[in-house]
Every structure is written in structure tokens, then in C-alpha cells.
Amino acid sequence: QVQLVESGGGLVQPGGSLRLSCAASGSILSINYMGWYREAPGKQRELVASITSGGDTNYADFAKGRFTINEIKGTAFLQMNSLTPEDTAVYYCKAVVVAIVAGRGDYWGLGTQVTVSS
């Protein structure tokens, strides 16, 4: 069994910063990919940033220059700077892992709320 737990969301003012964390745990042999996604009110879930096991990163256009993803020992971090109200969303963590019993699979966290408002 694999679990992803997000944390770090909250309420910030425009221009502020937040750092999200996603901790992967369970019977994991390896992590091939970790990514952050978000769902804004009334909108579809979209990729924010991702990182592969090789360290390659990918960012949505809206995140470039503002957000940074990194992964350390099974925890993915998303540093978000210069936040705007359009960044308000539930942020979800996704991991592609190889588990001891289940094999390769995709897993999602339950999400953490980010609200950017004055």
C-alpha cells in the first residue's frame, strides 16, 4: 500500500509564498515520478509541476519563474512565490511508484487547499 500526504496549504495574500510538501510512504521500491496538480473552482485538474527520477522537471506556463519543484527522499516540495488569486485551488500530489506487492502504479494524495486572497 502506498500513501501520499500533502501539507503546507493555507491562506496567503497576493504576492505571498507557500511551500507545499508531499510525503510518500508505504511499500515503495522506487519512485519514478512526482508531480503537483491543481483544481481551481469550476475548472479541470491541471499539471503545475513535475519531476522525474532522473531529476528532469516540467512546469506549466503559469508556474514558470514562480514555482519550483524538488524531491528529497520520497517527499516532493513545491515552492510557490508571487502568488495571485488565480492560484487559488486544491493542490494534489501524484506519484508513479514501483511498490513491493502492487508493482507499478499511480497514486494521488487527497489534496491541500491553497487560497490567495486579500
N, C-alpha and C positions, 0 to 999 in steps of 0.2 A: 504494500500500500504506500502511496505517495501523497504527501500533503504539501500545499503551498499556502503560506500565511502572509498576507500583506499587512503593512503597517505604515504609519507616517502621514496619513491623510489628515486633513483638518481645514480650518478656515483661515485664509490669509487675504491681505489686501492686495489690490493690483500693484504690480511691481515687486511683490514679495517672492519668497522662495520656500520650497518644501523639498524634503528628501524622503522618498518612498523606499521601503525595503520589502523584499520578497524572500522569505526563507523556505527552502525546500528541505523536506525531511522524509524519512522512510527508508525502504529497502532499495536504495538507489545505487546502481553500479557506476553510472556516468550521466552527466548532463550534457546534452548536445546543443541545447538552445534555450535561452530565456528571453522573454520579451515582456514589454509593458503595453497594454492596450487600454482604451478608454471608451466609455459610453456617456456621451453628453445627453441631457434631456431631449427626448424626441429624435435622437439620431442613432445611427448604427454604430456598433463597436468598430473601432479603428485602431490600427497599429500606431503606437507612439515611438517606440524604440526597441531594438532587439540586439542581442549579442550571441554569437556562436561559440562553440567550444574552442575554435581557433582564435577567438578574440575579435573577429570581424563584427563591426557594428553597422546598424542601419537605422536611420531616423526618418520619420515623417517630415515633410517640408515645414510644417508649423513648429516642429521641435528643433530643427537645425539651428545651432548657435545659442539656444536657450537651455536645452535639456542634455544631460549626459547620462549614459547607462554604463554600468560596470558590474562585474560579478566577481565575488570572492567567496570561495569555499561554500558554494551552494546557495549563496544569497545574492540576489540581484538588487542593485540600487538604482534609483532614478533620481538624479538631482535636477530639480526644476527651478529655473530662475526666470525673472522678468515675467511673472505670471500675469495673465489677463483673465477677465471674466469668461472668455471663450474657452479657457482651460478647465472650467468647472465641469466635472464628470465623475463617474465612478471609475477608478483605475484598477485594472485587473492584471494579474501576473499570469503568464503562461510559461510552461517548461516542457521541453521534449526530453525525455529521460529514458534510460535503459534501466529497468527495475529487475531485481533478482528473480522474482517469480513471474511477474506480468510481462516482462520483456519491454520492448519499446512502446512508448505511449505518450500521449499529450495530456497535460494536466493543467487545470485552471484553479486559481485562488478564488475566494469569494468576493474580493474587491474591497477597496478602501475609498471613501468619499473625499474628494478634493473640491472645495468651494472657494472661489476667488471673488470677493465682493468687498465693497466699501461699507 
